[in-house]
Amino acid sequence: FPSGFVKLETKHATIRRNMKITVVGAGFYGSTTVQRIAEANYADQVVMVDILEGKPQGLALDMMQARSIEDFDTRIVGSNSYDETANSDICVITAGLPRKPGMSRMDLLEVNAKIVSEVTKSLVSVSPNAILVIVSNPLDEMTALAAKVSGFPPERVMGQAGMLDTARFKHFVAEKAGARPQDVVALTLGSHGETMVPVPSQVTVQGKPLSEIFSAEEIEELVQKTRDGGAEIVGLLKTGSAYYAPSSAAAHMVKAIATDSKEQMPVCASVNGEYGINDVYLGVPALIGAKGVEKIVELDLSADEKEALVQAADAVRAKQTDVMQFV
């Protein structure tokens, strides 16, 4: 095994020695992300931080008591202090208010910007070499804000959106096609919001292009359902927002970093020149590994898809400029 890794005799994969991961936020999203990371068994320790006294500690104790049943060795620590997070390798920021029915992600901008700014300052003060994964909404703006506040190199700050939106796209395509989601290859780029860019030209079902399965009108319906996927869940729940699929997406990104997998996945990353776009955090396909965003991959998009991506970049860039007042 590579240096720093050791194989443990469990049902899970290789564990890296001294791998420490912090998740900020012990709500449904944060705690479920902690559970997924711990049960995957690739880290030594996961620290869950929240301002509510007793909540992260209680959740951590509950999860720790499941170790013998789920067969994982990762230790879970709950804390109200950032001291416990010191020297983390990866930090996931889920802190912030969730959407309520009728709210857009942008409605959360000011309140969550203040939260993400303070959280980022607290994390980087004790973990100056960490990689940051942002999931707080509005996602693209919060990722840009965390990058500015942290002062980290751009490859060490990324946002989780494309993984989730792509999973939703796969789900809707699979349901309509009567296929397994695992047999669907799909991709979404752009923003995590109204200017999301699902990419039909990159979609296949059991190897067959989407355009050979559905009409243009049916494809557009699938694209719109993907854009509305989060809002649909918020409307059904009445209180709170999605967290099962989002936590899966975040945990998958963390695993790619922790295990240096170099897996290609859509993430919110700093774009400077790729796709003819500059100076913006935007959803693009990238190789994710131990250094963070190791390379942005430029795909052969259709003219309409590329234009939609450029338009998304323009819209997001303006909002990212506005949010810098919270640095």
N, C-alpha and C positions, 0 to 999 in steps of 0.2 A: 504494500500500500504506500501511497505518497507520504512524505514526511509530514508528521502532525496528525496522521490518521491511524486508527486502530480498529480492527474488526472485533466486535463483541458477539458473543454467542446468544443472539436473540433472533426473533423473526424479522427484525428490521435491518436496515442498511448500516453502512459504515458510520462510525461516530468520530468526529474530529476532537482531539484532546483540547481542553481549555476553550472550547467554543461557547461564548456567552451571548445570549440574545435578550434584548429588552423589548417589551411591548408596553407602550404607554396607553392606558385606558383599560378599565376592567368592566366595560359594558359588554353587551352581547358580542359585538364585533371583536373587541380586544380579547376577551376571555376565550372565545372560540378559536381565535388565532393562536393563543397560547396553547390551548389543548391540542390543536392540530400539529403544531411544531413539536411539542413534547412527545406526543404519541408516535411521531415519525422517527424519533430517537437518534437524530444526528447532532444534537447539541448536548453539552454537559449541563447547562443551566439556562433556564428562562426566567427572567425577572418581570413581573407584572406590576406596574405602578399606577396608582390612582389616588385622587385627592380624598376620596371617601374612606375614612378610617375603618378598618376592619374588613372592608369588602375585598380588596385584593388578597389579604391574608387568608380570609375564609375560603375564597375560591381556590387559592393555591393549595391549601390543606386538603380540600375536597379532591382536587385532581391528583395530588400526591398519593392519596389513599387508593387510587385506581391503578397504581403502577404494577402491582402484582397481577392484576386481572388483565390489563392491556399489554403487559410485558414490555415496559419501557423503563429506561434508567435515568432519563433526564430529570434533574431536580427543578422544581418550580418554587419560586420565592415570590411572595406578595409583599408589597411595601408601599408606604406613603412618602418615601424619601428617595431622591435620586442618588443618594450615596450608595445604595445597593446596586445601582446600575453601572458603577464605575468599571471602566475597561471593557465595556461591551463591544463585541465585534459587529453586531448588526442591531439597529434600533428601528422599531416599527412604531409610527405615530398614528394612533387611531383616535386620539383625544379630540373632542369637539362635540357640538350638538348635532343630532341626527335630523334628517328632514321630517317634516310633518305633512299630512295631506295638503296639497295645494301649494306647497313651497317648492321653489326651484333650488338647485344646488347653489346658485348665485345669491339667494336670499340669506345664505349662511355666511357670506363673505366676511363681514366685519367682525362678528362675534368669534368665528373660528380662527380668523387671522390673528387675533390677539392671543388666543389659546395656543395655537401652533407656534407662534413666535416665542412665547415664554417657555414652552416645552422644549423647543429646539435649543434655546440658550442653556437650559438646565442640562440637557443630554450632552451637548458638545463640551461643556465645562469639565465633565468627568470622563467622557469617552471621546477624546479628540481624534481617534483613528477609526471611528465607526463608519459604517455605511448606513445611510438613512433610507428607509422605505416609508413613504407618506401615503396614508389612505384617507385622511380627513378631507371633507368636502368644503368648498369646491376644489376638486382634486388638483387640477392643473395649476391653479393659482396658489394653493397651499404648498405644492412642491417647489414652485419658483421661490416662494417666500422662505421656505426652509433652507433652500440652497443659498440664498442671500444672507440670511441670519447666521447660518453655520460657518460661512466662509470656506466650506469644503470644496475640493475640486468637483467639477460637474459630474464626473463619472461615479462619485460616491453619494449622489442624491438622486433618487428616482421615485416615481409615483406609481401606485397600483391602480390601473383603470383598464388598460387594454386586455389584460388577462381575464378580468371579470366580464367585460363587454363581449369579448370573443366567446367566452363560455355561454353567455346568453344567446349570442348569434347561433352557435352550434346547437343549442337546445331547440330553438325555434325551427331551424332548418330540419333537424332530425325528426321533430314531432310531425312536421308537415310531410316529410318524405317517408315516414314510417321506418326510419333507420335508427341505429344506435348512435348516440352522440360521439362515441369513440370512432365511428366510421366517417365522421364529418371533419374536413379540414376547413377552417375559416379564419378570418382575421378582421379586427376592427382597429382603426387608427384615429388620429385627430384628438379631439377633446373628450373628456368624460362628461358629456352634456349635449346640448342642442346641436353642436357642430361635430358630433361624433361621426366618423367616417367608416361604417362597415364597408368591406371591400369584396363585392360579389365576384370579381374576376379571379380572386384567390380561393374561392370556395369550391370544394368538391364533395360529393357524397359517394362513398365507395369507389373513389377514383374518377367519377363522372362529373364534368363541369356543371355548375348550378344552372347555367343557361340552357343546358340540354334536358333539364328536369322540370323547370318551372318557366312560366311566361315572365315577361318583363314586369307586368303588373303584380304578379305573385312575389317576385323578388323584391320589388319596392315595398310591398306589405311586410315582408320579413325584415327588411332594413329598418322600417319604422317601428316595428315591434321591438327590435333590439334597442333602438334609441329610447323607447318608452319603458324598457324592461324594469328599471329601478323604480320609476314612478308608479308603475302598475302594482308592484309589491307594497310600496308605501301606502297606496290607496286602499289596498285590501287589509293591511294590518291596522290601519287607523292611527296607531301610535307606534313609533319606531320605524326602522327601515331594515332592509335586507342585511343578513350577516352570515348565513351559511355559505353561499357561493362566494361572497366577498372575502371571507376568512380563508377559504380554500385557495383563492387566487393569491392572497398575500403570503400565505404559508408556502406556496409553491415558489414564489419569487425568493423568499428567504432561503429555502432549501437550495435553490440554484446558486445563491451566493455562498452559502455555508459549505457546500460540497464542490464548489468550483466546476459546475457542470458544463458551463459554456452553452447552455440551452438557449435557443432562439425563442423569444417571446415578446409580445407587444407590451411596452412599458412607457410611462411618461418620463421622457429623458430630455436632456439639453440638446437642442438641435442647432447646429451651426454649419450650414452649407449643404447638408443632406437634403435631397428632394428640392433643392433650390430655396430652402427656408433657413432663416437665420434668427438667432437671438430670441429663442422661445423654448419653454418646456412644453413638449407635445407628445402625444402617443405615437410611437414609431416601433417597428420591430428591431430588437437588439439582442446581442449575445450577452448573457448575464453570467458572471463568474465571481471569483474571489475579489476582484478589483472593482466590482460593481457593474456598471454599464461598460462593457469592454469594447463593443463595436456596434454602431448603428448600421443596420442592414438596409440597403436600398433595393426595393423590389420593383419589378416592371409593372407599374400601375397603368390603368387605362387613362386616357386624357381627362375624362370626367372625374375619376377618382383622385388624380393628382391635383386637379383644380379645386376639388372639395377639401383636400388636405391643406392647400395653400390658404384657402378661405378660413379654415378652422384655425390655422396658425395666426392669421391676422386678427381674428376675433379674440383668441386667447391672449395674444401679446398685449393687447390694449388693457385687458383686465389684470394681467400680471404686472403691468406698469402701475396700475391703481393700487395694488395691494402692497407695494413697496413702502407705503407710508407707515406700515406696521413693523418695519424692521427695527 
